[in-house]
Amino acid sequence: MNIVFIGSGNVATHLAIAFKAMGADIIQVWSKDSRNAEILAALTKAEPINKWEALDQTADCYVISVKDDAIADVVGHLQDVRGIVVHTSGATSIDVLKGAGTGYGVLYPLQTFSKTKAVDLKNVPFCIEADRTETLEKISAVAHLLSAAVAEVSSDQRKVLHLAAVFACNFTNHLYHLSSKLLAEHNLKFDLLKPLIEETAQKIRYAAPIEVQTGPAIRDDRETMKKHVNLLADSPQLQEIYVMLSNSIKNTEL
């Protein structure tokens, strides 16, 4: 299989390397930043390009992995390619791809990616969608080479999934950051919280999150919550977050 990658960011990097490892030929990497294209191309023995005129029109598959608001512009340059075209976005409808290639679809890996940290894709859920059955079969075959967890998910479902992922991952990581800053202001190390964070994450492997909720809010321990709010007197934004999340926990139906 010959693949062209459009984009050179975190997702593109992990997918391109994985495709290369499974025997696919990454023939080109396009990026508007020529240096980024060169870096990923070097890792996958591909040709780096940053001009659409240089795009190979004969690849089997074109993987669009750019910012969501740039996908439509990219699609405009892929109307005449001979292969299938897929995007990797969680929040973008399949409809943005209409007219591209000989078929089009979605190959969305539900995971957080950083270029500097390896990720084993075998257990990463891949959400797929396509314009028709023939295209879906091709995307499914490719996805199953990467992962054992492949599911057909509609654009509407994928948008909800992406939203839930923001709550579960992005917001949670931001709360880690706020915790780290709070500790640093009092000469305490974030490492002290890591065993607690790891234990909390492990619990959801065998129980629903609501079943393992702990802390003063779920106990309605008003005295402790009042002390916490007072401790945040000099940080009104953190006070607001604390009160909002505590109220959300208290108001959750068990």
Summary of the structure (lengths in Angstrom):
residues: 254
radius of gyration: 22.1
end to end distance: 50.1
largest distance: 67.7
contacts: 730
relative contact order: 0.08
helix: 50%
strand: 15%
